[in-house]
Amino acid sequence: MKALKIIIGMLVVAAIIAFSMTFFVKNELADMLNPFIPHKDVFVKIDQSGKKMNQSTYEYALEGINENGKNIKITFTASKQLREGAYLKLDTKRTYVKSWEEVQLNDIPAVVKKKLK
């Protein structure tokens, strides 16, 4: 019975720490691991060349727009130089970019499309 109370206590402490990370810690690793941060789509237009980080990684720091039309500064990496003028949909969790895919302008929500052109 005592072991069960200890386990429950540890789970409660772990949940409190994870929940507090949502408010206090804002970095890519914390955002990736935190289950309380929802996934959101952010759309960007590639308007510059990526910064070459090493042999096969390019970093992009762009102004993106979320599904609600809010501007967001976003940084992500790609394994190749991306085509200038391309539109991307990023799967994000605050500062963490899980994945990206190139999309057509017609596939972007109207509220985002107006700001992105």
C-alpha positions as CSV (number, residue, x, y, z in Angstrom):
1,M,0.0,0.0,0.0
2,K,2.9,2.3,0.9
3,A,4.5,1.6,-2.5
4,L,1.3,2.5,-4.3
5,K,1.2,5.9,-2.5
6,I,4.8,6.6,-3.5
7,I,4.1,5.7,-7.1
8,I,1.0,7.9,-7.2
9,G,3.0,10.8,-5.6
10,M,5.7,10.4,-8.1
11,L,3.2,10.5,-11.0
12,V,1.6,13.6,-9.6
13,V,5.0,15.4,-9.3
14,A,5.9,14.4,-12.8
15,A,2.6,15.7,-14.2
16,I,3.1,19.0,-12.3
17,I,6.6,19.4,-13.7
18,A,5.4,18.6,-17.3
19,F,2.5,21.1,-16.9
20,S,4.8,23.8,-15.5
21,M,7.1,23.4,-18.5
22,T,4.2,24.6,-20.6
23,F,4.5,28.0,-19.0
24,F,8.1,28.5,-17.9
25,V,10.3,26.6,-20.3
26,K,10.2,27.7,-23.9
27,N,12.8,25.8,-26.0
28,E,12.6,23.3,-28.7
29,L,13.3,20.2,-26.6
30,A,10.8,21.1,-23.9
31,D,8.2,21.8,-26.5
32,M,8.8,18.5,-28.3
33,L,8.5,16.5,-25.1
34,N,5.6,18.4,-23.4
35,P,2.3,16.5,-24.0
36,F,0.3,19.6,-23.0
37,I,1.4,21.7,-26.0
38,P,-0.9,21.1,-29.0
39,H,0.3,20.6,-32.6
40,K,-0.5,23.5,-34.9
41,D,0.0,24.1,-38.6
42,V,2.1,27.2,-39.5
43,F,2.5,28.3,-43.1
44,V,5.6,30.0,-44.6
45,K,6.8,31.1,-48.0
46,I,10.5,30.5,-48.7
47,D,11.8,34.0,-49.6
48,Q,15.5,33.4,-48.8
49,S,18.2,30.9,-49.1
50,G,18.8,28.7,-46.1
51,K,21.9,29.1,-43.9
52,K,24.2,26.2,-44.5
53,M,24.8,24.6,-41.0
54,N,26.9,21.6,-42.2
55,Q,27.3,19.3,-45.2
56,S,23.6,18.3,-45.3
57,T,21.6,20.8,-43.2
58,Y,20.2,24.2,-44.0
59,E,18.5,26.4,-41.4
60,Y,15.6,28.8,-42.2
61,A,14.4,31.6,-39.9
62,L,11.2,32.9,-41.4
63,E,8.0,34.7,-40.5
64,G,5.2,32.2,-40.5
65,I,1.4,32.5,-40.2
66,N,-0.7,30.1,-38.1
67,E,-4.2,28.8,-39.0
68,N,-5.7,31.8,-37.2
69,G,-3.8,34.3,-39.2
70,K,-1.3,35.2,-36.4
71,N,2.3,36.0,-37.4
72,I,4.9,33.7,-35.8
73,K,8.7,33.7,-36.0
74,I,9.8,30.2,-36.8
75,T,13.1,28.5,-37.3
76,F,13.5,25.0,-38.8
77,T,16.0,22.9,-40.7
78,A,15.9,21.0,-43.9
79,S,18.2,18.4,-45.4
80,K,18.4,20.4,-48.7
81,Q,18.2,23.9,-50.0
82,L,14.5,24.7,-50.4
83,R,13.1,26.3,-53.6
84,E,12.6,30.0,-53.3
85,G,9.0,30.9,-53.7
86,A,7.7,27.6,-52.3
87,Y,4.9,27.5,-49.7
88,L,5.4,25.1,-46.8
89,K,3.1,23.8,-44.1
90,L,5.0,23.2,-40.9
91,D,3.7,20.8,-38.2
92,T,4.7,22.6,-35.0
93,K,4.5,22.5,-31.2
94,R,5.3,26.1,-30.3
95,T,9.0,26.4,-31.2
96,Y,9.5,22.7,-32.2
97,V,9.0,21.9,-35.9
98,K,8.1,18.3,-36.2
99,S,7.9,18.2,-40.0
100,W,7.3,20.3,-43.1
101,E,5.8,19.7,-46.5
102,E,5.6,21.8,-49.6
103,V,2.0,22.8,-50.4
104,Q,0.2,24.6,-53.3
105,L,-1.2,28.1,-52.7
106,N,-4.7,26.7,-53.2
107,D,-4.2,24.3,-50.2
108,I,-3.6,27.1,-47.8
109,P,-6.5,28.5,-45.7
110,A,-7.9,31.8,-47.0
111,V,-7.0,33.8,-43.9
112,V,-3.4,32.7,-44.2
113,K,-3.3,33.1,-48.0
114,K,-4.1,36.8,-47.8
115,K,-1.1,37.5,-45.5
116,L,1.3,35.1,-47.1
117,K,1.4,36.4,-50.7
